Every structure is written in C-alpha cells, then in structure tokens.
Amino acid sequence: MLSQGRVILPEHLVFESARPARSAASDFEALLDLPFHESVEAWERLRIARALQESQGSKTDAARRLGIHRRLLYEKIQKLGLQSEENA
C-alpha cells in the first residue's frame, strides 16, 4: 500500500510493476528543479545510500566506492539523516 494517510484510495493499491518506470533522466530533471543546496544534498543522499547498499552496509567499503575518507562518510551519514536507514 502506498497511502500516507488514513484513507486508502485505488491509486494506493497499484502494484509497482504496473507503474511506468522512471528513468534516470527524469530523476536527474527532478533534482534540477530543487534549490541548489537541496539538489546537492539529495544527490549525496542517493549516492551514499547506493554505496552502502552495494557494500552491504560496510562503511569502509562504501567510502572506498565513493572515493572519500571513512570519517567524511560518517559525517555525511549523520548530516543527511541516513543513520536510521543504514541500520535498517
């Protein structure tokens, strides 16, 4: 279910496979519509979350994949609010 509130509407019951696929280009365009600092944070959040997923939660490996120092990765995780997500 995709409902954020108490009321469930038919569009909240759509299967993911029935939804049109979003392209990387449309994701990029969405970032361009944000204010600059928000688009940079959104991009960092996406890249770090992806690196953590690919490294199966290993921050050392994720930092290596991103080409940054592990300490910087820890700071970014905290700043961007990824702490709870990466522990899930």
ABEGO torsion letter per residue (X at the ends): XABABABBBAAAABBAAABBBBBAAAAAAAAAABBAAAAAAAAAAAAAAAAAAAAGGBAAAAAAAAGBBAAAAAAAAAAAGAAAAAAX
